[in-house]
Amino acid sequence: MKKLFALLLVVFLFGGSTMAFAWWDQLETTDENITIGVGEGVTISVNLDEQTQGSLVPNGVVMKTNDITEVEVKYTVNLDSSDINEALNFDVSVINKEIGGSDTYKSLVDIDVVSDSTIQNESVDVTLTVTLNMPSNQTEYDAIVNQNITFDVQFNATQQD
């Protein structure tokens, strides 16, 4: 009986810590619909503090409750004209990255953009995955920890040459 109790206790403790880590490391996601015109881009300002319910931390740090290692921001982009007969160049760019209202440590914010390079009559899904690179020293870490991350996303559709 003692062996069974000990085995159940080990399974419970191991399973509980695994589930807790998975919960802490959850991916936060937010979605938006965007409509752009041909040659008329749209710029969206993103404030991650308003989009997440946890603190974004670099991969590899000891995680605390509500810490997350990445945030996904998703957009569905449509053209405002359905009578376009040719595919257009579609570009998504990220500008004006800041942490805590400053661009001093903007290089620590990594934003991976995944989208199609052309757009026509169908919508295009765009996914931005935001992570933090590991700071090189404690001073940099202290400057970015629990700070607000903001950036602008530009969506453009232009005619192909």
N, CA, C and O of each residue as an XYZ file, in Angstrom:
644
protein
N       0.819     -1.204      0.000
C       0.000      0.000      0.000
C       0.857      1.260      0.000
O       0.529      2.236     -0.675
N       1.954      1.241      0.756
C       2.839      2.408      0.793
C       3.471      2.641     -0.574
O       3.645      3.786     -0.992
N       3.820      1.546     -1.280
C       4.417      1.685     -2.605
C       3.427      2.304     -3.584
O       3.797      3.143     -4.404
N       2.166      1.884     -3.493
C       1.141      2.442     -4.369
C       0.952      3.931     -4.089
O       0.852      4.735     -5.015
N       0.905      4.291     -2.806
C       0.749      5.689     -2.434
C       1.940      6.516     -2.934
O       1.758      7.611     -3.466
N       3.164      5.987     -2.763
C       4.361      6.691     -3.216
C       4.347      6.867     -4.735
O       4.704      7.932     -5.240
N       3.937      5.829     -5.463
C       3.860      5.897     -6.919
C       2.836      6.941     -7.367
O       3.101      7.729     -8.275
N       1.668      6.940     -6.724
C       0.640      7.931     -7.066
C       1.110      9.350     -6.756
O       0.822     10.277     -7.513
N       1.820      9.522     -5.668
C       2.336     10.829     -5.302
C       3.344     11.325     -6.344
O       3.306     12.493     -6.732
N       4.244     10.444     -6.799
C       5.224     10.822     -7.825
C       4.523     11.192     -9.122
O       4.870     12.193     -9.749
N       3.535     10.393     -9.534
C       2.797     10.678    -10.767
C       2.067     12.004    -10.649
O       2.076     12.800    -11.588
N       1.440     12.252     -9.515
C       0.710     13.501     -9.305
C       1.647     14.706     -9.356
O       1.356     15.698    -10.026
N       2.777     14.616     -8.643
C       3.710     15.745     -8.619
C       4.312     16.004     -9.992
O       4.403     17.157    -10.414
N       4.724     14.953    -10.699
C       5.306     15.117    -12.023
C       4.261     15.647    -13.004
O       4.532     16.584    -13.756
N       3.082     15.058    -12.999
C       2.013     15.493    -13.905
C       1.584     16.915    -13.618
O       1.335     17.683    -14.547
N       1.494     17.278    -12.353
C       1.099     18.634    -11.979
C       2.107     19.668    -12.426
O       1.728     20.735    -12.908
N       3.411     19.362    -12.272
C       4.416     20.340    -12.690
C       4.461     20.462    -14.206
O       4.693     21.553    -14.726
N       4.246     19.375    -14.919
C       4.227     19.429    -16.383
C       3.043     20.258    -16.865
O       3.193     21.090    -17.761
N       1.873     20.041    -16.282
C       0.697     20.822    -16.689
C       0.879     22.291    -16.331
O       0.472     23.163    -17.098
N       1.480     22.581    -15.188
C       1.686     23.968    -14.791
C       2.636     24.654    -15.758
O       2.392     25.798    -16.143
N       3.720     23.984    -16.165
C       4.651     24.590    -17.105
C       3.964     24.847    -18.440
O       4.143     25.905    -19.044
N       3.180     23.878    -18.896
C       2.475     24.055    -20.173
C       1.513     25.234    -20.083
O       1.358     25.978    -21.051
N       0.875     25.411    -18.952
C      -0.054     26.532    -18.781
C       0.710     27.856    -18.794
O       0.256     28.825    -19.403
N       1.868     27.907    -18.127
C       2.651     29.145    -18.096
C       3.190     29.500    -19.463
O       3.333     30.677    -19.793
N       3.489     28.499    -20.253
C       4.122     28.726    -21.545
C       3.099     28.825    -22.677
O       3.439     28.620    -23.842
N       1.869     29.135    -22.343
C       0.832     29.181    -23.375
C       1.082     30.311    -24.359
O       1.682     31.333    -24.026
N       0.618     30.105    -25.546
C       0.741     31.097    -26.606
C      -0.486     31.997    -26.570
O      -1.618     31.513    -26.608
N      -0.270     33.276    -26.499
C      -1.364     34.237    -26.529
C      -1.638     34.622    -27.976
O      -0.700     34.803    -28.753
N      -2.912     34.750    -28.352
C      -3.269     35.055    -29.733
C      -4.356     36.112    -29.785
O      -5.271     36.120    -28.962
N      -4.248     36.995    -30.752
C      -5.300     37.967    -31.003
C      -5.500     38.076    -32.517
O      -4.548     37.909    -33.278
N      -6.722     38.354    -32.956
C      -7.045     38.379    -34.384
C      -7.702     39.705    -34.763
O      -8.420     40.309    -33.966
N      -7.440     40.147    -36.004
C      -8.087     41.345    -36.539
C      -8.306     41.191    -38.031
O      -7.588     40.447    -38.699
N      -9.303     41.897    -38.554
C      -9.560     41.951    -39.994
C      -9.149     43.329    -40.509
O      -9.487     44.353    -39.915
N      -8.413     43.338    -41.624
C      -7.893     44.572    -42.215
C      -8.329     44.620    -43.676
O      -8.308     43.600    -44.364
N      -8.720     45.789    -44.147
C      -9.015     45.980    -45.561
C      -8.082     47.065    -46.078
O      -7.972     48.143    -45.495
N      -7.410     46.754    -47.193
C      -6.487     47.719    -47.790
C      -6.910     47.993    -49.223
O      -7.670     47.224    -49.812
N      -6.417     49.090    -49.780
C      -6.671     49.429    -51.178
C      -5.408     49.243    -51.994
O      -4.313     49.129    -51.441
N      -5.559     49.210    -53.306
C      -4.410     49.088    -54.192
C      -3.606     50.379    -54.111
O      -4.120     51.453    -54.426
N      -2.368     50.282    -53.696
C      -1.522     51.463    -53.559
C      -1.823     52.289    -52.333
O      -1.160     53.299    -52.098
N      -2.800     51.891    -51.547
C      -3.161     52.614    -50.326
C      -3.000     51.660    -49.154
O      -3.886     50.853    -48.871
N      -1.868     51.756    -48.476
C      -1.582     50.868    -47.365
C      -2.286     51.279    -46.092
O      -2.870     52.358    -45.993
N      -2.213     50.403    -45.140
C      -2.790     50.634    -43.816
C      -1.701     50.350    -42.786
O      -0.965     49.370    -42.901
N      -1.607     51.214    -41.782
C      -0.671     51.001    -40.685
C      -1.469     50.792    -39.403
O      -2.340     51.590    -39.057
N      -1.153     49.706    -38.709
C      -1.819     49.356    -37.455
C      -0.804     49.470    -36.325
O       0.301     48.937    -36.428
N      -1.167     50.156    -35.255
C      -0.309     50.218    -34.071
C      -0.670     49.078    -33.133
O      -1.842     48.855    -32.832
N       0.347     48.358    -32.673
C       0.142     47.206    -31.802
C       0.766     47.503    -30.447
O       1.913     47.942    -30.355
N      -0.009     47.257    -29.403
C       0.463     47.389    -28.031
C       0.281     46.022    -27.382
O      -0.844     45.621    -27.085
N       1.388     45.300    -27.160
C       1.265     43.928    -26.655
C       0.665     43.854    -25.263
O       0.020     42.859    -24.934
N       0.853     44.869    -24.439
C       0.242     44.827    -23.112
C      -1.273     44.786    -23.197
O      -1.931     44.191    -22.343
N      -1.833     45.419    -24.232
C      -3.282     45.395    -24.406
C      -3.747     44.089    -25.037
O      -4.935     43.769    -24.981
N      -2.825     43.320    -25.641
C      -3.189     42.119    -26.378
C      -2.950     40.833    -25.588
O      -3.486     39.786    -25.952
N      -2.167     40.888    -24.530
C      -1.821     39.667    -23.802
C      -2.320     39.732    -22.376
O      -2.632     40.797    -21.843
N      -2.383     38.568    -21.783
C      -2.771     38.485    -20.378
C      -1.628     37.941    -19.539
O      -1.834     37.506    -18.406
N      -0.433     37.964    -20.091
C       0.747     37.496    -19.378
C       1.920     38.384    -19.709
O       1.812     39.294    -20.532
N       3.052     38.118    -19.061
C       4.260     38.883    -19.312
C       5.138     38.133    -20.305
O       5.469     36.968    -20.086
N       5.515     38.792    -21.394
C       6.385     38.188    -22.380
C       7.802     38.193    -21.834
O       8.332     39.244    -21.474
N       8.419     37.010    -21.772
C       9.781     36.876    -21.257
C      10.638     36.167    -22.304
O      10.107     35.438    -23.141
N      11.959     36.371    -22.270
C      12.831     35.680    -23.225
C      12.816     34.172    -22.991
O      12.612     33.711    -21.868
N      13.037     33.403    -24.074
C      13.198     31.964    -23.930
C      14.401     31.686    -23.052
O      15.431     32.350    -23.168
N      14.272     30.706    -22.175
C      15.403     30.300    -21.357
C      15.408     30.862    -19.953
O      16.201     30.412    -19.127
N      14.551     31.833    -19.644
C      14.516     32.343    -18.269
C      13.608     31.462    -17.425
O      12.762     30.744    -17.957
N      13.784     31.517    -16.122
C      12.908     30.794    -15.212
C      11.552     31.486    -15.256
O      11.435     32.677    -14.970
N      10.538     30.721    -15.617
C       9.219     31.316    -15.808
C       8.441     31.356    -14.504
O       8.538     30.457    -13.668
N       7.666     32.425    -14.352
C       6.780     32.597    -13.210
C       5.344     32.502    -13.704
O       5.101     32.395    -14.906
N       4.411     32.540    -12.790
C       2.996     32.502    -13.151
C       2.694     33.645    -14.113
O       3.131     34.777    -13.903
N       1.946     33.342    -15.164
C       1.522     34.298    -16.196
C       2.632     34.744    -17.131
O       2.425     35.669    -17.916
N       3.822     34.109    -17.075
C       4.866     34.403    -18.051
C       4.593     33.608    -19.326
O       4.141     32.464    -19.270
N       4.869     34.222    -20.468
C       4.727     33.563    -21.764
C       5.981     33.847    -22.585
O       6.650     34.857    -22.366
N       6.303     32.966    -23.526
C       7.525     33.142    -24.318
C       7.256     33.657    -25.722
O       8.194     34.046    -26.418
N       6.008     33.671    -26.156
C       5.701     34.244    -27.462
C       4.247     34.675    -27.527
O       3.383     34.161    -26.817
N       4.015     35.632    -28.400
C       2.664     36.142    -28.632
C       2.424     36.110    -30.138
O       3.260     36.576    -30.912
N       1.297     35.566    -30.550
C       0.911     35.584    -31.960
C      -0.145     36.656    -32.167
O      -1.137     36.721    -31.441
N       0.084     37.494    -33.165
C      -0.900     38.492    -33.571
C      -1.292     38.125    -34.998
O      -0.436     38.049    -35.880
N      -2.588     37.896    -35.225
C      -3.050     37.436    -36.536
C      -3.961     38.473    -37.175
O      -4.765     39.128    -36.511
N      -3.804     38.598    -38.494
C      -4.636     39.495    -39.271
C      -5.158     38.749    -40.492
O      -4.474     37.883    -41.037
N      -6.353     39.080    -40.912
C      -6.888     38.653    -42.190
C      -7.000     39.920    -43.023
O      -7.716     40.853    -42.659
N      -6.284     39.947    -44.151
C      -6.214     41.155    -44.980
C      -6.993     40.926    -46.264
O      -6.813     39.912    -46.939
N      -7.864     41.879    -46.599
C      -8.680     41.838    -47.816
C      -8.440     43.098    -48.625
O      -8.078     44.141    -48.079
N      -8.646     42.993    -49.951
C      -8.626     44.175    -50.810
C     -10.011     44.811    -50.830
O     -11.016     44.107    -50.723
N     -10.075     46.119    -50.963
C     -11.376     46.799    -50.978
C     -12.039     46.769    -52.351
O     -13.148     47.283    -52.499
N     -11.396     46.183    -53.357
C     -11.976     46.108    -54.696
C     -11.970     44.659    -55.158
O     -10.927     44.006    -55.158
N     -13.129     44.162    -55.548
C     -13.213     42.756    -55.957
C     -13.041     42.574    -57.465
O     -13.074     41.444    -57.954
N     -12.858     43.671    -58.212
C     -12.742     43.543    -59.667
C     -11.291     43.593    -60.148
O     -11.032     43.982    -61.287
N     -10.355     43.207    -59.299
C      -8.952     43.168    -59.688
C      -8.683     41.852    -60.400
O      -8.954     40.781    -59.856
N      -8.147     41.930    -61.619
C      -7.943     40.738    -62.434
C      -6.548     40.146    -62.314
O      -6.298     39.049    -62.813
N      -5.641     40.850    -61.663
C      -4.279     40.356    -61.553
C      -3.849     40.308    -60.086
O      -4.368     41.033    -59.238
N      -2.896     39.441    -59.825
C      -2.346     39.374    -58.476
C      -1.504     40.622    -58.211
O      -0.846     41.138    -59.113
N      -1.531     41.090    -56.994
C      -0.768     42.267    -56.594
C       0.340     41.851    -55.635
O       0.219     40.855    -54.922
N       1.418     42.624    -55.627
C       2.454     42.405    -54.618
C       1.874     42.772    -53.261
O       1.236     43.815    -53.114
N       2.091     41.926    -52.286
C       1.593     42.172    -50.937
C       2.784     42.198    -49.988
O       3.601     41.277    -49.971
N       2.870     43.259    -49.204
C       4.009     43.430    -48.311
C       3.532     43.762    -46.907
O       2.627     44.574    -46.714
N       4.153     43.121    -45.940
C       3.900     43.408    -44.527
C       5.235     43.778    -43.911
O       6.199     43.020    -44.019
N       5.304     44.929    -43.270
C       6.552     45.325    -42.618
C       6.260     45.815    -41.203
O       5.193     46.362    -40.922
N       7.230     45.605    -40.327
C       7.124     46.011    -38.931
C       8.116     47.147    -38.700
O       9.302     47.020    -39.006
N       7.621     48.254    -38.159
C       8.457     49.428    -37.903
C       8.188     49.947    -36.493
O       7.239     49.526    -35.832
N       9.025     50.850    -36.055
C       8.843     51.582    -34.787
C       8.736     50.680    -33.569
O       7.883     50.908    -32.712
N       9.582     49.659    -33.472
C       9.574     48.792    -32.290
C      10.113     49.549    -31.078
O      11.121     50.252    -31.162
N       9.418     49.389    -29.948
C       9.857     50.006    -28.701
C       9.552     49.093    -27.527
O       8.580     48.339    -27.545
N      10.388     49.171    -26.516
C      10.145     48.494    -25.235
C      10.149     49.576    -24.170
O      11.123     50.317    -24.033
N       9.067     49.668    -23.422
C       8.976     50.679    -22.371
C       9.046     52.095    -22.891
O       9.533     52.986    -22.194
N       8.560     52.324    -24.125
C       8.534     53.660    -24.694
C       9.865     54.118    -25.277
O      10.008     55.287    -25.632
N      10.846     53.214    -25.382
C      12.157     53.562    -25.909
C      12.583     52.533    -26.958
O      12.216     51.361    -26.878
N      13.364     52.992    -27.943
C      13.868     52.052    -28.943
C      15.282     51.562    -28.626
O      15.916     50.925    -29.467
N      15.779     51.851    -27.431
C      17.133     51.462    -27.034
C      17.360     49.963    -27.162
O      18.404     49.538    -27.657
N      16.409     49.163    -26.726
C      16.564     47.707    -26.739
C      15.648     47.033    -27.760
O      15.270     45.873    -27.593
N      15.294     47.768    -28.818
C      14.380     47.211    -29.814
C      14.941     45.979    -30.500
O      14.178     45.159    -31.012
N      16.254     45.831    -30.520
C      16.852     44.644    -31.149
C      16.531     43.363    -30.382
O      16.694     42.266    -30.917
N      16.084     43.489    -29.154
C      15.710     42.307    -28.363
C      14.309     41.812    -28.700
O      13.934     40.709    -28.303
N      13.527     42.617    -29.432
C      12.184     42.213    -29.853
C      12.302     41.570    -31.231
O      12.701     42.223    -32.196
N      11.952     40.290    -31.319
C      12.013     39.563    -32.586
C      10.588     39.324    -33.069
O       9.779     38.733    -32.354
N      10.279     39.784    -34.283
C       8.937     39.627    -34.838
C       9.051     38.883    -36.160
O       9.582     39.410    -37.137
N       8.551     37.662    -36.180
C       8.567     36.830    -37.380
C       7.236     37.010    -38.098
O       6.180     36.758    -37.518
N       7.280     37.451    -39.372
C       6.079     37.705    -40.164
C       5.901     36.572    -41.166
O       6.811     36.267    -41.936
N       4.718     35.947    -41.154
C       4.396     34.898    -42.114
C       3.151     35.323    -42.883
O       2.088     35.537    -42.301
N       3.304     35.445    -44.226
C       2.158     35.797    -45.069
C       2.495     35.454    -46.514
O       3.646     35.170    -46.845
N       1.479     35.486    -47.367
C       1.702     35.339    -48.802
C       2.350     36.610    -49.331
O       2.235     37.670    -48.715
N       3.028     36.510    -50.467
C       3.660     37.693    -51.063
C       2.784     38.334    -52.139
O       3.124     39.383    -52.686
N       1.649     37.690    -52.436
C       0.708     38.270    -53.402
C      -0.703     38.235    -52.822
O      -1.011     37.452    -51.923
N      -1.545     39.106    -53.365
C      -2.944     39.156    -52.946
C      -3.779     39.462    -54.183
O      -3.360     40.233    -55.046
N      -4.969     38.852    -54.269
C      -5.871     39.158    -55.387
C      -7.271     39.316    -54.813
O      -7.500     40.220    -54.009
N      -8.200     38.477    -55.197
C      -9.574     38.610    -54.715
C      -9.822     37.885    -53.401
O     -10.837     38.121    -52.745
N      -8.918     37.015    -53.014
C      -9.117     36.274    -51.771
C      -8.376     36.988    -50.630
O      -7.517     37.838    -50.866
N      -8.716     36.637    -49.428
C      -8.051     37.239    -48.283
C      -6.711     36.555    -48.043
O      -6.493     35.418    -48.462
N      -5.824     37.263    -47.367
C      -4.510     36.741    -47.008
C      -4.394     36.741    -45.497
O      -4.665     37.747    -44.840
N      -3.989     35.603    -44.950
C      -3.753     35.511    -43.513
C      -2.320     35.916    -43.215
O      -1.384     35.484    -43.887
N      -2.163     36.753    -42.195
C      -0.852     37.227    -41.771
C      -0.698     36.871    -40.295
O      -1.577     37.150    -39.480
N       0.432     36.253    -39.969
C       0.717     35.911    -38.575
C       2.040     36.533    -38.172
O       3.058     36.333    -38.836
N       2.023     37.284    -37.086
C       3.241     37.842    -36.516
C       3.488     37.117    -35.191
O       2.625     37.112    -34.313
N       4.649     36.515    -35.052
C       5.017     35.853    -33.808
C       6.077     36.703    -33.128
O       7.166     36.900    -33.666
N       5.754     37.205    -31.941
C       6.631     38.115    -31.212
C       7.301     37.347    -30.085
O       6.636     36.718    -29.262
N       8.626     37.406    -30.059
C       9.416     36.807    -28.978
C      10.452     37.828    -28.530
O      10.705     38.824    -29.209
N      11.041     37.559    -27.375
C      12.134     38.390    -26.883
C      13.423     37.590    -26.946
O      13.470     36.440    -26.510
N      14.473     38.204    -27.492
C      15.795     37.593    -27.465
C      16.373     37.742    -26.059
O      16.024     38.666    -25.325
N      17.249     36.830    -25.701
C      17.866     36.878    -24.379
C      18.831     38.063    -24.306
O      19.734     38.175    -25.135
N      18.649     38.946    -23.325
C      19.583     40.063    -23.158
C      20.982     39.540    -22.819
O      21.129     38.446    -22.275
N      21.999     40.328    -23.145
C      23.377     39.888    -22.915
C      23.846     40.100    -21.490
O      24.860     39.536    -21.078
N      23.111     40.913    -20.726
C      23.523     41.138    -19.331
C      22.311     41.504    -18.474
O      21.212     41.719    -18.984
N      22.536     41.570    -17.180
C      21.461     41.842    -16.224
C      20.878     43.240    -16.395
O      19.684     43.442    -16.173
N      21.699     44.198    -16.782
C      21.215     45.571    -16.969
C      20.170     45.628    -18.073
O      19.125     46.260    -17.916
N      20.456     44.962    -19.197
C      19.484     44.924    -20.290
C      18.214     44.200    -19.871
O      17.109     44.639    -20.190
N      18.371     43.083    -19.153
C      17.200     42.323    -18.705
C      16.321     43.190    -17.805
O      15.104     43.236    -17.978
N      16.940     43.879    -16.842
C      16.173     44.738    -15.931
C      15.461     45.861    -16.679
O      14.391     46.303    -16.261
N      16.048     46.327    -17.785
C      15.448     47.420    -18.563
C      14.227     46.965    -19.360
O      13.359     47.782    -19.667
N      14.143     45.666    -19.702
C      13.026     45.214    -20.539
C      11.977     44.408    -19.781
O      10.854     44.261    -20.261
N      12.320     43.888    -18.613
C      11.384     43.017    -17.906
C      10.120     43.792    -17.523
O      10.186     44.892    -16.974
N       8.975     43.188    -17.827
C       7.654     43.759    -17.526
C       7.402     45.122    -18.179
O       6.602     45.912    -17.678
N       8.080     45.394    -19.286
C       7.872     46.650    -19.987
C       6.901     46.450    -21.150
O       6.806     45.363    -21.721
N       6.199     47.498    -21.480
C       5.255     47.506    -22.587
C       6.011     47.426    -23.919
O       6.997     48.135    -24.117
N       5.548     46.564    -24.827
C       6.149     46.437    -26.154
C       5.147     46.964    -27.178
O       3.993     46.537    -27.215
N       5.610     47.901    -28.010
C       4.762     48.466    -29.061
C       5.501     48.423    -30.389
O       6.731     48.438    -30.435
N       4.725     48.369    -31.468
C       5.280     48.446    -32.818
C       4.139     48.743    -33.777
O       2.965     48.609    -33.430
N       4.505     49.149    -34.993
C       3.533     49.413    -36.045
C       3.695     48.359    -37.133
O       4.809     47.929    -37.432
N       2.570     47.946    -37.722
C       2.574     46.983    -38.815
C       1.986     47.680    -40.035
O       0.877     48.212    -39.980
N       2.735     47.676    -41.140
C       2.272     48.286    -42.387
C       1.876     47.186    -43.372
O       2.625     46.234    -43.594
N       0.683     47.334    -43.961
C       0.176     46.421    -44.985
C       0.065     47.204    -46.281
O      -0.550     48.270    -46.312
N       0.663     46.680    -47.365
C       0.626     47.370    -48.661
C       0.379     46.385    -49.779
O       0.873     45.257    -49.754
N      -0.407     46.830    -50.783
C      -0.615     46.064    -52.007
C      -0.302     46.980    -53.176
O      -0.872     48.064    -53.302
N       0.616     46.531    -54.036
C       1.013     47.330    -55.196
C       0.970     46.486    -56.452
O       1.079     45.261    -56.391
N       0.813     47.132    -57.574
C       0.780     46.404    -58.843
C       2.151     45.839    -59.172
O       3.180     46.454    -58.891
N       2.144     44.660    -59.772
C       3.399     44.031    -60.147
C       3.955     44.701    -61.387
O       3.205     45.178    -62.239
N       5.274     44.733    -61.481
C       5.922     45.352    -62.645
C       5.846     44.509    -63.867
O       6.348     44.902    -64.920
